[in-house]
Amino acid sequence: MERVTIIGSGPAAWTSAIYTARAQLEPVVYEGAMTAENQALGTLPMGQLALTTEVENFPGFPIGDLEAYLDNAIAKDRRMMMPPHAKAGVSGPELVELMRQQAVNFGTRILSEDIVDVDFNTKPYKLFTSGGTALETQSVIIATGARANYMGLESENRFKNRGVSACAVCDGGLPRFRNKPLAVIGGGDSAVEEADYLTKFSPMVYLVHRRNELRASKIMVKRAMEHERINIIWNRVLAEVLGNDADGVTGMTLKSTIGEPDIQVAVAGVFLGIGHTPNTAFLKGKIDLQPNGYIVRPVPFRTNTSVPGVFAAGDVADDYYRQAISAAGTGCMAGLDAERYLASLE
Ligand code: NAP
């Protein structure tokens, strides 16, 4: 029987693994499976960080050449599979691989399978894997993250990391976007916040919304409407991302939702701000979820869930901050919460 089982493989999962491994709890991590289904859904192992390029805002990774450090930390064959090293800070895939390595160094065991079902009605808890096996565990840390929603266009997929992004805060400052017109798709708080953020770098940000009224909170709406560098395009949806192999994104085609002709707009970046979906399908009916699918953490500043001994860390319980560093922070908290829970059993 396991003492701690961690589900997920982003910053929250690896941080909780580092903490529980150092506490001699011998954690096992189910990092997810490399399947076509997970690829299509955006839920491949190593989470959302693995889908980004440079990371400049994770403390501890200042601008500098980290080649030698990375060569030491990551086996050559794994490194060869990664995109070229970013000179500024660290890249998302490198950062999450370094976290994984750090967890391995303390004795974490890793299985490349998904957890597809859980039984929290009996103790020890039972988890069922995509490989068809079942395991028993005294405690669980759920860190399965969330995935950004995309429109599902082929062209959108083609230009991911080359002008299409779902995170302005992560990618907006990259050189390819500087001083160029950009677009944000969506009308909620995230979309307005992303548009506002992008005005730091861009002379014109188009906010494309499918209706004629924003969903965002009043103060955010005011900010968008009054901002001289935000131009709201009403009643339109993204129909196609335009671009080429050399330049990446060069524009977009927008379809009208009220029967007007399509238009094309020149932009160097298209940012999706149409919400996120937490990876909690396997937890439905097993644990308390919010109406939007995120895990409920009933005690403020704790990672407890509605089930004793089951903790939630990272984006799977966070529809608000969604940063690698905040996920890592709650991963640490979940590791400590699990340790204290196990001590209380003894
Ligand atoms: P959201 O509130 O669900 O908004 C999603 C937006 O995307 C909506 O405007 C929606 O249009 C649009 N949308 C969804 N699917 C679409 C599609 N297929 N095509 C075109 N447009 C589509 O999500 P969010 O903005 O990520 O916010 C999530 C939560 O976090 C909210 O509670 C929000 O208040 C909170 N949040 C707060 C802040 C802040 O206070 N600073 C910042 C970020 C997020 P419709 O409006 O037509 O449905």
Boltz pocket constraint, residues with backbone or C-beta under 6 A from the ligand:
constraints:
  - pocket:
      binder: B
      contacts: [[A, 150], [A, 151], [A, 185], [A, 186], [A, 187], [A, 188], [A, 189], [A, 190], [A, 191], [A, 193], [A, 208], [A, 210], [A, 211], [A, 213], [A, 214], [A, 215], [A, 216], [A, 236], [A, 237], [A, 273], [A, 274], [A, 275], [A, 276], [A, 319], [A, 320]]
      max_distance: 6.0
